[in-house]
Amino acid sequence: MLSRSHTLRTMTAGALLATPLLAVPLAGPAEAADWHPYPGPPRAPAAATAAAPATMLEPASASESTGVVLIETEVEYGAGEAAGTGLVLTSNGTVVTNHHVVEGSTGIRVTDPSTGTTYDADLVGYDADADVAVLQLQGASGMATVDTDVTTEVGEDVTAVGNAGGAGTLSAADGEVTATGADIEVSDERGGYASLTDLIQVDAYVISGDSGGALLDADDEVIGMNVAASAGGGAVESYAIPIRTVLGLADRIEAGDTGGGIELGYDAALGVQVYPSATGLSIAGVVTDGAADEAGVTADATLLSVDDAEVSTVDELVAVLDEHAVGDTVRLRWSDASGAEHTATATLGRAPVG
């Protein structure tokens, strides 16, 4: 469907004036679009988190890296890029990460640093409120998986492992658990706020790119998934989602459970930039090789109907596309810049991850 003005949520401990943890987009999206239906100016590139002091980050060891992978995403049909981390749950390539690592993505690539193999990944589903997403790697087999431990104690030694700074290698930072059951307010890059609850708080140094990475105990077992961190002066405060929560949500997503805020797979999209006009939905741009482009729709045209349903507002187009899945064929009717009307069929593609 037309995704509803979702931003690339770079989760931060907002109440702590935190800096983005993962996924700094390297460019902003285009203006009005069916994947961003509300018009607005392009976003400027977000500033990357300052590099961690050299004494706080070390290359991750082979044991610390087991089952931890690097994630790169194409954002908003190539308008930007982002980087993060993931945890391998099965040898055939089931991977969990933060939802905000893949939010807004139209392409996901995952690299196993132990072998150097890069896979294309499909989105299985996600829970945006819990900030957990499940991916399936295409053609994966024999992958090393993480070991997990669902017990956590205040004071125990931990190591945070991730793709720090989006450098394309795994780094490790040592610390200890300073609290469990922590609740924080988090902010996105557009000033929106949400809450994350029941987190593990640690004093290990984590930065942009570490999102979705591993919080390890002294036995190199994963007890949590990195999600947010504070910034500025004072003590380091970083947060992880307990692995028991991550695994529980992953099981539900893989089972196809859509309760409690879980969304499965991809929404469908036409691949057009649109805005309301007096005669219909004016098309400001068309995604190359997208559904509309393949049907012959061009910029400066006006979309009149989809499957014989008139669409003069974004909400009307959303309602029509909500009835369809990726790969469905729809009938399009539009007028070109001269006013001549055209009809064609289009095969719907994938919308950016909501």
Sequence and secondary structure as in RCSB ss.txt:
>XXXX:A:sequence
MLSRSHTLRTMTAGALLATPLLAVPLAGPAEAADWHPYPGPPRAPAAATAAAPATMLEPASASESTGVVLIETEV
EYGAGEAAGTGLVLTSNGTVVTNHHVVEGSTGIRVTDPSTGTTYDADLVGYDADADVAVLQLQGASGMATVDTDV
TTEVGEDVTAVGNAGGAGTLSAADGEVTATGADIEVSDERGGYASLTDLIQVDAYVISGDSGGALLDADDEVIGM
NVAASAGGGAVESYAIPIRTVLGLADRIEAGDTGGGIELGYDAALGVQVYPSATGLSIAGVVTDGAADEAGVTAD
ATLLSVDDAEVSTVDELVAVLDEHAVGDTVRLRWSDASGAEHTATATLGRAPVG
>XXXX:A:secstr
    S      EEGGGT    S   SS   SS SSS S               GGG EE  HHHHTTEEEEEEEE
TTTTEEEEEEEEE STT EEEE HHHHTTEEEEEEEETTTTEEEEEEEEEEETTTTEEEEEETT  S     B  
   TT EEEEEE GGG SS EEEEEEEEEEEEEEEEE TTS EEEEEEEEEE S   TT TT EEE TTS EEEE
EEEE  SSSS  EEEEEHHHHHHHHHHHHTT   TTEEES  EE  EEEEE SSSEEEEEE TTSHHHHHT  TT
 EEEEETTEE  SHHHHHHHHTT  TT EEEEEEE TTS EEEEEEE EE    
